[in-house]
Amino acid sequence: MTAILVVLPEQLERWLPYQVSRVIGWAVACGVWVVTVEQQWKTRYGPLVRFAVQFILWVSAALFALWLDEQLRVRLVW
């Protein structure tokens, strides 16, 4: 997730505004999550557990992606 949230907006920034490319990154990351993980989790966990764990994972991935993006941008300026 984090790789998609960091790499995809950087690549799309050439053609699109950065905010739009972030939205596209989120859409792609959500699609990959649903295809690869969601079906398996539905059979193992209830909806409340899934929501809580996914919420923590997504927020963590987003915060880490934002931090990583900031670090990369600062280093590219130098």
C-alpha positions as CSV (number, residue, x, y, z in Angstrom):
1,M,0.0,0.0,0.0
2,T,2.7,2.4,1.0
3,A,4.6,1.8,-2.2
4,I,1.6,2.6,-4.3
5,L,0.8,5.7,-2.2
6,V,4.3,7.0,-2.7
7,V,5.5,5.8,-6.2
8,L,2.3,6.2,-8.2
9,P,1.7,9.9,-7.4
10,E,5.3,10.7,-8.1
11,Q,5.1,9.1,-11.5
12,L,1.8,10.7,-12.4
13,E,2.9,14.1,-11.3
14,R,4.5,14.7,-14.8
15,W,1.0,14.8,-16.4
16,L,-1.4,15.6,-13.6
17,P,-1.5,17.9,-10.6
18,Y,-0.1,16.3,-7.5
19,Q,-3.4,16.3,-5.6
20,V,-5.1,14.5,-8.5
21,S,-2.3,11.9,-8.7
22,R,-2.7,11.3,-4.9
23,V,-6.4,10.5,-5.4
24,I,-5.5,8.1,-8.2
25,G,-2.9,6.5,-6.0
26,W,-5.5,6.0,-3.3
27,A,-7.9,4.5,-5.8
28,V,-5.3,2.1,-7.1
29,A,-4.2,1.1,-3.6
30,C,-7.9,0.4,-2.6
31,G,-8.4,-1.7,-5.7
32,V,-5.3,-3.7,-5.1
33,W,-6.3,-4.2,-1.4
34,V,-9.8,-5.4,-2.3
35,V,-8.6,-7.8,-5.0
36,T,-5.7,-9.3,-2.9
37,V,-6.7,-9.1,0.7
38,E,-10.4,-8.4,1.3
39,Q,-11.8,-11.8,0.2
40,Q,-9.5,-13.7,2.5
41,W,-10.3,-11.5,5.5
42,K,-14.1,-11.8,4.9
43,T,-13.9,-15.5,5.6
44,R,-11.7,-15.2,8.7
45,Y,-12.8,-12.1,10.5
46,G,-16.0,-10.3,11.4
47,P,-16.9,-6.9,10.1
48,L,-15.9,-5.0,13.2
49,V,-12.5,-6.6,13.5
50,R,-11.9,-6.1,9.8
51,F,-12.8,-2.4,10.0
52,A,-10.6,-1.7,13.0
53,V,-7.6,-3.5,11.6
54,Q,-8.0,-2.0,8.1
55,F,-8.5,1.4,9.6
56,I,-5.2,1.2,11.5
57,L,-3.4,-0.3,8.5
58,W,-4.7,2.4,6.1
59,V,-4.0,5.3,8.4
60,S,-0.5,4.0,9.2
61,A,0.2,3.5,5.5
62,A,-1.0,7.0,4.6
63,L,1.0,8.6,7.4
64,F,4.1,6.7,6.5
65,A,3.6,7.5,2.8
66,L,3.2,11.3,3.6
67,W,6.3,11.2,5.8
68,L,8.3,9.3,3.2
69,D,7.2,11.7,0.5
70,E,8.2,14.7,2.6
71,Q,11.6,13.1,3.2
72,L,12.2,12.4,-0.5
73,R,11.1,15.9,-1.5
74,V,13.5,17.5,1.0
75,R,16.4,15.4,-0.3
76,L,15.6,16.1,-3.9
77,V,15.8,19.9,-3.2
78,W,19.3,19.5,-1.8
